[in-house]
Amino acid sequence: MLRDAVRSLAEAKIAPHAAAVDEEARFPQEALDALTANDLHAVHVPEEYGGAGADALATVIVIEEVARACASSSLIPAVNKLGSLPVILSGSEELKKKYMTPLAKGDGMFSYCLSEPDAGSDAAGMKTKAVRDGDFWVLNGVKRWITNAGVSEYYTVMAVTDPTKRSKGISAFVVEKSDEGVSFGAPEKKLGIKGSPTREVYLDNVRIPADRMIGAEGTGFATAMKTLDHTRITIAAQALGIAQGALDYAKGYVQERKQFGKPIADFQGIQFMLADMAMKIEAARQLTYAAAAKSERGDADLTFQGAAAKCFASDVAMEVTTDAVQLLGGYGYTRDYPVERMMRDAKITQIYEGTNQVQRIVMARNLP
Ligand SMILES: Cc1cc2nc3c(=O)[nH]c(=O)nc-3n(C[C@H](O)[C@H](O)[C@H](O)COP(=O)(O)OP(=O)(O)OC[C@H]3O[C@@H](n4cnc5c(N)ncnc54)[C@H](O)[C@@H]3O)c2cc1C
């Protein structure tokens, strides 16, 4: 029922704008409005804070179905979870009430600020600093590649509070867009997910009350990594949705397109490609849903399974979307058809929330 409802909404209100959002590299406001009106913009927020209380699998299905129509739009529910999960996992009750309530209502989105210009895969090498000053912390630094920066009201920021302790000297904070000293860079000009703004976040003597720290001092990096264990599964869901969208489009196209006097779908070479695409998507789906169940239960092998789902599903998305372009021939290579956009959008799923090389490092360190 959830899948049907989200699919209908995405087809009616999100898909019609996907090409323009990509072409104009503009924020998918129509998608945000439609998702918020239907309580699908941050479905993971628990009911006690006014949220929909969706479990990890339901959240995956929402993201998957939105991504099937528009990958940029799927980053609304996905990054709302990424940005706010540190608060849900490690924040005080007051912090949860203060920030989950407006998020659930649709009054403000959440972003996640881990990466920096010189700290990507090696995120613990970050330089952004937070220095205690009485009942306040003062933050200085630059966060890079922040999804939905400038649009979001709230930012989970990881910053160094003790430079002698590397990852154990990093703490997490909630920073608000309206805090004095917060500003944003120009939107990055990207290959894909062009509707999702990616910007730098500048923190210039941002003075915030001490109770904005998420969890205890020095636990920010652990919280950031624990968050990714859960949210890599949402990137797997995004990848899965993009791949399914490409397969569905290609499946229809090959019935219509005639060469040598018959639909190209009649050629076995085409049928075998479609069979492989569907097989890979189904394998990615099973891995992703199983990982979502593990996320919900907090299973001990979640770290491996989350990395495996993200790595596998994103590689599948890249293969399937590339094959979809191939199935449309020259037409597939143009912006008159959606598979070209889907192929560009798929690429990012192999890069963010840890590149697929990093996922392999994570898996190797956590072999079942
Ligand atoms: C569109 C977009 C949105 C993003 N959104 C966010 C966000 O909202 N919040 C956030 O915090 N970050 C975000 N990121 C950042 C993203 O997570 C990083 O780009 C990613 O982790 C890689 O870091 P890097 O770009 O510095 O690459 P690098 O770390 O410089 O990596 C370069 C290459 O080296 C490889 N490599 C690095 N180390 C190793 C190793 N030990 N072994 C093998 N290979 C290795 C990598 O796999 C990659 O192929 C986003 C990025 C993009 C492009």
The ligand as an ORCA input file, in Angstrom:
! r2SCAN-3c Opt
* xyz 0 1
  C      26.845     15.564     -4.838
  C      27.510     15.265     -3.528
  C      26.784     15.345     -2.362
  C      27.403     15.095     -1.136
  N      26.688     15.262      0.039
  C      27.359     15.222      1.217
  C      26.695     15.611      2.434
  O      25.511     15.938      2.443
  N      27.418     15.616      3.583
  C      28.743     15.271      3.630
  O      29.331     15.300      4.704
  N      29.395     14.891      2.500
  C      28.746     14.872      1.302
  N      29.396     14.524      0.136
  C      30.811     14.177      0.199
  C      31.118     12.733     -0.171
  O      30.719     11.887      0.852
  C      32.617     12.671     -0.507
  O      32.793     13.294     -1.765
  C      33.131     11.254     -0.537
  O      33.141     10.716      0.752
  C      34.534     11.156     -1.137
  O      35.403     12.112     -0.615
  P      36.295     12.990     -1.608
  O      35.367     13.580     -2.590
  O      37.128     13.904     -0.799
  O      37.203     11.945     -2.367
  P      38.630     11.380     -1.887
  O      38.527     10.894     -0.484
  O      39.667     12.385     -2.214
  O      38.777     10.127     -2.840
  C      39.287     10.193     -4.164
  C      39.400      8.757     -4.684
  O      40.335      8.025     -3.875
  C      39.706      6.849     -3.390
  N      40.263      6.532     -2.072
  C      40.414      7.369     -1.000
  N      40.943      6.705      0.035
  C      41.108      5.421     -0.370
  C      41.619      4.218      0.254
  N      42.021      4.213      1.527
  N      41.669      3.088     -0.473
  C      41.224      3.069     -1.763
  N      40.741      4.149     -2.396
  C      40.667      5.307     -1.704
  C      38.222      7.164     -3.354
  O      37.446      5.989     -3.380
  C      38.071      7.993     -4.619
  O      37.944      7.131     -5.716
  C      28.777     14.722     -1.108
  C      29.497     14.615     -2.303
  C      28.886     14.907     -3.499
  C      29.714     14.842     -4.764
*
